[in-house]
Amino acid sequence: MATVPSEFSIGGEFTVNRLGFGAMRLTGEQIIGTPPDEPTARTVLQRAVELGVTFIDTADSYGPGVSERLIRESLAPYPDELVVATKGGLLRNRSGEWLPCGDPDYLRDAVLSSLDRLGVETIDLYQFHRPDPEVPYADSITALAELQDDGVIDQLGVSNVTVEQLDEARSLADIATVQNRYNVASRGDERVLNACEDANIGFIPWAPIDAGTLADPTVETIAANHDATPYQIGLAWLLHHSPVLLPIPGTSSVEHLEENVAAREIELTDAEYAELTD
């Protein structure tokens, strides 16, 4: 097995450890409202940084606004090496729906609100959360590119895109990351990953651990070989599979966080990797 790189440079600007933290779970039920134990949520964030996590991913729709606020309250002033990414483009309601909203004026307002909640003058990485079928994709990306030109966004990313949408976004702005669903058992976006590899764009897999599909005899056998959990093997596979993959497993538990971060130390053999990949 070739050496697995431990770091990735986002947009040539920020170098991060390849196993980050997704902050979606630090909210209430259905990702609405505050978490049942805010002190524990803050502890999870602080422990992640202590463990060497240098990339935290969130979104304005998580709460909404709750996750961003907790990140500021827990970690500001931010360590120099920490990159905080957020997303915009989804509206929430009390029913828990995720409603696409790519209106340029809305996105401009969303960015300003995220700046305030995170307590920063420039967002390290801002990602358009999902294409809005009611708004031309180019209009949404152009609005964010203009905010990048204004200096309130450093790096720009997209999420939940096809190869064609990624190409369109890249024709309008420099795209540093893509965030799509991807894990060892769900690889429908392999073409998108390949496009990211070709352009050295970071691919942030959401749902990097698919609990149901990791209950597999092959995964469980390999996990036993490493005295690890199936979740850790799923994360290790992502780190081995492509140097542009940046897994961001999320949790509201310090114990689970420590297990996730430990996955970066697992070295799969060629045979194990092949078994998981086939």
Contacts in CASP RR format, 6 or more apart in sequence:
PFRMAT RR
TARGET T0000
AUTHOR 0000-0000-0000
METHOD contacts of the structure
MODEL  1
MATVPSEFSIGGEFTVNRLGFGAMRLTGEQIIGTPPDEPTARTVLQRAVE
LGVTFIDTADSYGPGVSERLIRESLAPYPDELVVATKGGLLRNRSGEWLP
CGDPDYLRDAVLSSLDRLGVETIDLYQFHRPDPEVPYADSITALAELQDD
GVIDQLGVSNVTVEQLDEARSLADIATVQNRYNVASRGDERVLNACEDAN
IGFIPWAPIDAGTLADPTVETIAANHDATPYQIGLAWLLHHSPVLLPIPG
TSSVEHLEENVAAREIELTDAEYAELTD
1 240 0 8 1.000
1 267 0 8 1.000
1 268 0 8 1.000
1 269 0 8 1.000
1 270 0 8 1.000
1 273 0 8 1.000
4 239 0 8 1.000
4 240 0 8 1.000
4 243 0 8 1.000
4 267 0 8 1.000
5 18 0 8 1.000
5 243 0 8 1.000
6 17 0 8 1.000
6 18 0 8 1.000
6 264 0 8 1.000
7 15 0 8 1.000
7 16 0 8 1.000
7 17 0 8 1.000
7 18 0 8 1.000
8 15 0 8 1.000
8 16 0 8 1.000
8 18 0 8 1.000
8 202 0 8 1.000
8 243 0 8 1.000
8 244 0 8 1.000
8 246 0 8 1.000
9 15 0 8 1.000
10 16 0 8 1.000
10 55 0 8 1.000
10 83 0 8 1.000
10 125 0 8 1.000
10 155 0 8 1.000
10 176 0 8 1.000
10 177 0 8 1.000
10 202 0 8 1.000
11 155 0 8 1.000
11 174 0 8 1.000
11 176 0 8 1.000
11 177 0 8 1.000
12 176 0 8 1.000
13 154 0 8 1.000
13 155 0 8 1.000
13 176 0 8 1.000
14 83 0 8 1.000
14 124 0 8 1.000
14 125 0 8 1.000
14 154 0 8 1.000
14 155 0 8 1.000
15 54 0 8 1.000
16 54 0 8 1.000
16 55 0 8 1.000
16 83 0 8 1.000
16 246 0 8 1.000
17 52 0 8 1.000
17 53 0 8 1.000
17 54 0 8 1.000
17 55 0 8 1.000
17 264 0 8 1.000
18 239 0 8 1.000
18 245 0 8 1.000
18 246 0 8 1.000
18 247 0 8 1.000
18 264 0 8 1.000
19 53 0 8 1.000
19 235 0 8 1.000
19 239 0 8 1.000
19 246 0 8 1.000
19 247 0 8 1.000
19 248 0 8 1.000
19 249 0 8 1.000
19 260 0 8 1.000
19 261 0 8 1.000
19 263 0 8 1.000
19 264 0 8 1.000
20 48 0 8 1.000
20 53 0 8 1.000
20 54 0 8 1.000
20 55 0 8 1.000
20 56 0 8 1.000
20 57 0 8 1.000
20 246 0 8 1.000
20 247 0 8 1.000
20 248 0 8 1.000
20 249 0 8 1.000
21 45 0 8 1.000
21 48 0 8 1.000
21 53 0 8 1.000
21 55 0 8 1.000
21 56 0 8 1.000
21 57 0 8 1.000
21 248 0 8 1.000
21 249 0 8 1.000
21 250 0 8 1.000
21 257 0 8 1.000
22 56 0 8 1.000
22 57 0 8 1.000
22 58 0 8 1.000
22 248 0 8 1.000
22 249 0 8 1.000
22 250 0 8 1.000
23 45 0 8 1.000
23 56 0 8 1.000
23 57 0 8 1.000
23 58 0 8 1.000
23 62 0 8 1.000
23 67 0 8 1.000
23 70 0 8 1.000
23 71 0 8 1.000
23 250 0 8 1.000
24 31 0 8 1.000
24 58 0 8 1.000
24 59 0 8 1.000
24 62 0 8 1.000
24 67 0 8 1.000
24 250 0 8 1.000
25 31 0 8 1.000
25 250 0 8 1.000
25 251 0 8 1.000
25 252 0 8 1.000
26 35 0 8 1.000
26 41 0 8 1.000
26 44 0 8 1.000
26 45 0 8 1.000
26 62 0 8 1.000
26 66 0 8 1.000
26 67 0 8 1.000
26 70 0 8 1.000
26 252 0 8 1.000
27 33 0 8 1.000
27 34 0 8 1.000
27 35 0 8 1.000
27 62 0 8 1.000
27 63 0 8 1.000
27 66 0 8 1.000
27 67 0 8 1.000
28 34 0 8 1.000
28 35 0 8 1.000
28 36 0 8 1.000
28 63 0 8 1.000
28 66 0 8 1.000
30 96 0 8 1.000
31 61 0 8 1.000
31 62 0 8 1.000
31 63 0 8 1.000
31 92 0 8 1.000
31 96 0 8 1.000
32 63 0 8 1.000
32 64 0 8 1.000
32 92 0 8 1.000
32 94 0 8 1.000
32 96 0 8 1.000
33 63 0 8 1.000
33 66 0 8 1.000
34 63 0 8 1.000
34 66 0 8 1.000
35 41 0 8 1.000
35 66 0 8 1.000
35 70 0 8 1.000
35 252 0 8 1.000
38 70 0 8 1.000
40 252 0 8 1.000
40 254 0 8 1.000
41 70 0 8 1.000
41 74 0 8 1.000
41 252 0 8 1.000
42 70 0 8 1.000
42 73 0 8 1.000
42 74 0 8 1.000
43 254 0 8 1.000
44 251 0 8 1.000
44 252 0 8 1.000
44 253 0 8 1.000
44 254 0 8 1.000
44 257 0 8 1.000
45 56 0 8 1.000
45 70 0 8 1.000
45 71 0 8 1.000
45 74 0 8 1.000
45 75 0 8 1.000
46 74 0 8 1.000
46 75 0 8 1.000
47 254 0 8 1.000
47 257 0 8 1.000
47 258 0 8 1.000
48 56 0 8 1.000
48 257 0 8 1.000
48 261 0 8 1.000
49 75 0 8 1.000
49 79 0 8 1.000
49 82 0 8 1.000
51 257 0 8 1.000
51 258 0 8 1.000
51 261 0 8 1.000
52 261 0 8 1.000
53 261 0 8 1.000
54 81 0 8 1.000
54 82 0 8 1.000
54 83 0 8 1.000
55 82 0 8 1.000
55 83 0 8 1.000
55 85 0 8 1.000
55 246 0 8 1.000
55 248 0 8 1.000
56 71 0 8 1.000
56 75 0 8 1.000
56 82 0 8 1.000
56 83 0 8 1.000
56 84 0 8 1.000
56 85 0 8 1.000
56 248 0 8 1.000
57 85 0 8 1.000
57 86 0 8 1.000
57 87 0 8 1.000
57 179 0 8 1.000
57 204 0 8 1.000
57 248 0 8 1.000
58 67 0 8 1.000
58 68 0 8 1.000
58 71 0 8 1.000
58 84 0 8 1.000
58 85 0 8 1.000
58 86 0 8 1.000
58 87 0 8 1.000
59 67 0 8 1.000
59 68 0 8 1.000
59 86 0 8 1.000
59 87 0 8 1.000
59 88 0 8 1.000
59 90 0 8 1.000
59 127 0 8 1.000
59 129 0 8 1.000
60 68 0 8 1.000
60 86 0 8 1.000
60 87 0 8 1.000
60 88 0 8 1.000
60 89 0 8 1.000
60 110 0 8 1.000
60 113 0 8 1.000
60 114 0 8 1.000
60 117 0 8 1.000
61 87 0 8 1.000
61 88 0 8 1.000
61 89 0 8 1.000
61 90 0 8 1.000
61 91 0 8 1.000
61 92 0 8 1.000
61 98 0 8 1.000
61 129 0 8 1.000
62 68 0 8 1.000
63 92 0 8 1.000
64 92 0 8 1.000
65 113 0 8 1.000
65 117 0 8 1.000
68 86 0 8 1.000
68 114 0 8 1.000
68 117 0 8 1.000
68 118 0 8 1.000
69 117 0 8 1.000
71 84 0 8 1.000
71 118 0 8 1.000
72 117 0 8 1.000
72 118 0 8 1.000
72 119 0 8 1.000
75 82 0 8 1.000
75 84 0 8 1.000
76 118 0 8 1.000
76 119 0 8 1.000
78 84 0 8 1.000
78 120 0 8 1.000
83 124 0 8 1.000
83 125 0 8 1.000
84 118 0 8 1.000
84 120 0 8 1.000
84 123 0 8 1.000
84 124 0 8 1.000
84 125 0 8 1.000
85 123 0 8 1.000
85 124 0 8 1.000
85 125 0 8 1.000
85 126 0 8 1.000
85 127 0 8 1.000
85 177 0 8 1.000
85 204 0 8 1.000
86 114 0 8 1.000
86 118 0 8 1.000
86 123 0 8 1.000
86 125 0 8 1.000
86 126 0 8 1.000
86 127 0 8 1.000
87 126 0 8 1.000
87 127 0 8 1.000
87 128 0 8 1.000
87 129 0 8 1.000
87 159 0 8 1.000
87 179 0 8 1.000
88 107 0 8 1.000
88 110 0 8 1.000
88 111 0 8 1.000
88 114 0 8 1.000
88 126 0 8 1.000
88 127 0 8 1.000
88 128 0 8 1.000
88 129 0 8 1.000
89 100 0 8 1.000
89 101 0 8 1.000
89 102 0 8 1.000
89 106 0 8 1.000
89 107 0 8 1.000
89 110 0 8 1.000
89 128 0 8 1.000
89 129 0 8 1.000
89 130 0 8 1.000
89 132 0 8 1.000
89 140 0 8 1.000
90 98 0 8 1.000
90 99 0 8 1.000
90 100 0 8 1.000
90 101 0 8 1.000
90 129 0 8 1.000
90 130 0 8 1.000
91 98 0 8 1.000
91 99 0 8 1.000
91 100 0 8 1.000
91 101 0 8 1.000
92 98 0 8 1.000
92 99 0 8 1.000
93 99 0 8 1.000
98 130 0 8 1.000
100 129 0 8 1.000
100 130 0 8 1.000
100 131 0 8 1.000
100 132 0 8 1.000
100 133 0 8 1.000
100 134 0 8 1.000
101 132 0 8 1.000
101 135 0 8 1.000
102 128 0 8 1.000
102 131 0 8 1.000
102 132 0 8 1.000
102 134 0 8 1.000
102 135 0 8 1.000
102 139 0 8 1.000
102 140 0 8 1.000
103 132 0 8 1.000
103 135 0 8 1.000
103 140 0 8 1.000
104 135 0 8 1.000
104 139 0 8 1.000
104 140 0 8 1.000
104 142 0 8 1.000
104 143 0 8 1.000
105 143 0 8 1.000
107 128 0 8 1.000
107 140 0 8 1.000
107 143 0 8 1.000
107 144 0 8 1.000
107 147 0 8 1.000
108 143 0 8 1.000
108 147 0 8 1.000
111 123 0 8 1.000
111 126 0 8 1.000
111 144 0 8 1.000
111 147 0 8 1.000
111 152 0 8 1.000
111 153 0 8 1.000
112 152 0 8 1.000
114 123 0 8 1.000
114 126 0 8 1.000
115 121 0 8 1.000
115 122 0 8 1.000
115 123 0 8 1.000
115 152 0 8 1.000
121 152 0 8 1.000
122 151 0 8 1.000
122 152 0 8 1.000
122 153 0 8 1.000
122 154 0 8 1.000
123 152 0 8 1.000
123 153 0 8 1.000
123 154 0 8 1.000
124 154 0 8 1.000
124 155 0 8 1.000
125 154 0 8 1.000
125 155 0 8 1.000
125 156 0 8 1.000
125 157 0 8 1.000
125 176 0 8 1.000
125 177 0 8 1.000
126 144 0 8 1.000
126 147 0 8 1.000
126 148 0 8 1.000
126 153 0 8 1.000
126 155 0 8 1.000
126 156 0 8 1.000
126 157 0 8 1.000
127 156 0 8 1.000
127 157 0 8 1.000
127 158 0 8 1.000
127 159 0 8 1.000
127 177 0 8 1.000
127 179 0 8 1.000
128 140 0 8 1.000
128 141 0 8 1.000
128 144 0 8 1.000
128 156 0 8 1.000
128 157 0 8 1.000
128 158 0 8 1.000
128 159 0 8 1.000
128 169 0 8 1.000
129 159 0 8 1.000
129 160 0 8 1.000
130 159 0 8 1.000
130 160 0 8 1.000
131 137 0 8 1.000
131 140 0 8 1.000
131 160 0 8 1.000
131 161 0 8 1.000
131 165 0 8 1.000
132 140 0 8 1.000
137 165 0 8 1.000
137 168 0 8 1.000
137 169 0 8 1.000
138 168 0 8 1.000
138 172 0 8 1.000
141 158 0 8 1.000
141 168 0 8 1.000
141 169 0 8 1.000
141 172 0 8 1.000
141 173 0 8 1.000
142 172 0 8 1.000
142 173 0 8 1.000
144 153 0 8 1.000
144 156 0 8 1.000
144 173 0 8 1.000
145 156 0 8 1.000
145 172 0 8 1.000
145 173 0 8 1.000
147 153 0 8 1.000
148 154 0 8 1.000
148 156 0 8 1.000
148 173 0 8 1.000
155 176 0 8 1.000
155 177 0 8 1.000
156 173 0 8 1.000
156 174 0 8 1.000
156 175 0 8 1.000
156 176 0 8 1.000
157 169 0 8 1.000
157 175 0 8 1.000
157 176 0 8 1.000
157 177 0 8 1.000
157 178 0 8 1.000
157 179 0 8 1.000
158 165 0 8 1.000
158 166 0 8 1.000
158 169 0 8 1.000
158 175 0 8 1.000
158 177 0 8 1.000
158 178 0 8 1.000
158 179 0 8 1.000
159 178 0 8 1.000
159 179 0 8 1.000
159 180 0 8 1.000
159 206 0 8 1.000
160 179 0 8 1.000
160 180 0 8 1.000
160 181 0 8 1.000
161 169 0 8 1.000
161 178 0 8 1.000
161 180 0 8 1.000
161 192 0 8 1.000
162 192 0 8 1.000
163 191 0 8 1.000
163 192 0 8 1.000
163 195 0 8 1.000
166 175 0 8 1.000
166 178 0 8 1.000
166 192 0 8 1.000
166 195 0 8 1.000
166 196 0 8 1.000
166 201 0 8 1.000
167 195 0 8 1.000
169 175 0 8 1.000
170 199 0 8 1.000
175 201 0 8 1.000
176 201 0 8 1.000
176 202 0 8 1.000
177 201 0 8 1.000
177 202 0 8 1.000
177 203 0 8 1.000
177 204 0 8 1.000
177 246 0 8 1.000
178 192 0 8 1.000
178 196 0 8 1.000
178 201 0 8 1.000
178 202 0 8 1.000
178 203 0 8 1.000
178 204 0 8 1.000
179 203 0 8 1.000
179 204 0 8 1.000
179 205 0 8 1.000
179 206 0 8 1.000
180 189 0 8 1.000
180 192 0 8 1.000
180 203 0 8 1.000
180 205 0 8 1.000
180 206 0 8 1.000
181 189 0 8 1.000
181 205 0 8 1.000
181 206 0 8 1.000
181 207 0 8 1.000
182 188 0 8 1.000
182 189 0 8 1.000
182 193 0 8 1.000
182 203 0 8 1.000
182 205 0 8 1.000
182 206 0 8 1.000
182 207 0 8 1.000
182 208 0 8 1.000
182 238 0 8 1.000
182 245 0 8 1.000
183 205 0 8 1.000
183 207 0 8 1.000
183 208 0 8 1.000
183 209 0 8 1.000
183 210 0 8 1.000
183 213 0 8 1.000
183 234 0 8 1.000
183 238 0 8 1.000
184 210 0 8 1.000
184 213 0 8 1.000
184 214 0 8 1.000
184 219 0 8 1.000
184 234 0 8 1.000
184 237 0 8 1.000
184 238 0 8 1.000
184 241 0 8 1.000
184 276 0 8 1.000
185 210 0 8 1.000
185 213 0 8 1.000
185 214 0 8 1.000
185 216 0 8 1.000
186 207 0 8 1.000
186 210 0 8 1.000
186 213 0 8 1.000
192 203 0 8 1.000
193 203 0 8 1.000
193 242 0 8 1.000
193 244 0 8 1.000
193 245 0 8 1.000
195 201 0 8 1.000
196 202 0 8 1.000
196 203 0 8 1.000
196 244 0 8 1.000
197 203 0 8 1.000
197 242 0 8 1.000
197 243 0 8 1.000
197 244 0 8 1.000
200 244 0 8 1.000
201 244 0 8 1.000
202 244 0 8 1.000
202 245 0 8 1.000
202 246 0 8 1.000
203 242 0 8 1.000
203 244 0 8 1.000
203 245 0 8 1.000
203 246 0 8 1.000
204 246 0 8 1.000
204 247 0 8 1.000
204 248 0 8 1.000
205 238 0 8 1.000
205 245 0 8 1.000
205 246 0 8 1.000
205 247 0 8 1.000
205 248 0 8 1.000
206 248 0 8 1.000
208 234 0 8 1.000
208 235 0 8 1.000
208 238 0 8 1.000
208 247 0 8 1.000
208 248 0 8 1.000
208 249 0 8 1.000
209 231 0 8 1.000
209 234 0 8 1.000
209 235 0 8 1.000
209 249 0 8 1.000
209 260 0 8 1.000
211 231 0 8 1.000
214 230 0 8 1.000
214 231 0 8 1.000
214 233 0 8 1.000
214 234 0 8 1.000
215 230 0 8 1.000
216 230 0 8 1.000
218 275 0 8 1.000
218 276 0 8 1.000
219 230 0 8 1.000
219 233 0 8 1.000
219 234 0 8 1.000
219 276 0 8 1.000
220 230 0 8 1.000
222 233 0 8 1.000
222 268 0 8 1.000
222 272 0 8 1.000
222 275 0 8 1.000
222 276 0 8 1.000
223 229 0 8 1.000
223 230 0 8 1.000
223 232 0 8 1.000
223 233 0 8 1.000
225 272 0 8 1.000
226 232 0 8 1.000
226 233 0 8 1.000
226 236 0 8 1.000
226 266 0 8 1.000
228 236 0 8 1.000
228 262 0 8 1.000
228 263 0 8 1.000
228 266 0 8 1.000
229 259 0 8 1.000
231 249 0 8 1.000
231 259 0 8 1.000
231 260 0 8 1.000
231 263 0 8 1.000
232 259 0 8 1.000
232 260 0 8 1.000
232 262 0 8 1.000
232 263 0 8 1.000
232 266 0 8 1.000
233 263 0 8 1.000
233 266 0 8 1.000
233 268 0 8 1.000
233 276 0 8 1.000
234 263 0 8 1.000
234 276 0 8 1.000
235 247 0 8 1.000
235 249 0 8 1.000
235 260 0 8 1.000
235 263 0 8 1.000
235 264 0 8 1.000
236 263 0 8 1.000
236 264 0 8 1.000
236 266 0 8 1.000
236 267 0 8 1.000
236 268 0 8 1.000
237 268 0 8 1.000
237 273 0 8 1.000
237 276 0 8 1.000
237 277 0 8 1.000
238 245 0 8 1.000
238 247 0 8 1.000
239 245 0 8 1.000
239 247 0 8 1.000
239 263 0 8 1.000
239 264 0 8 1.000
240 268 0 8 1.000
240 273 0 8 1.000
241 273 0 8 1.000
241 277 0 8 1.000
249 260 0 8 1.000
250 257 0 8 1.000
250 260 0 8 1.000
251 257 0 8 1.000
251 260 0 8 1.000
268 276 0 8 1.000
END
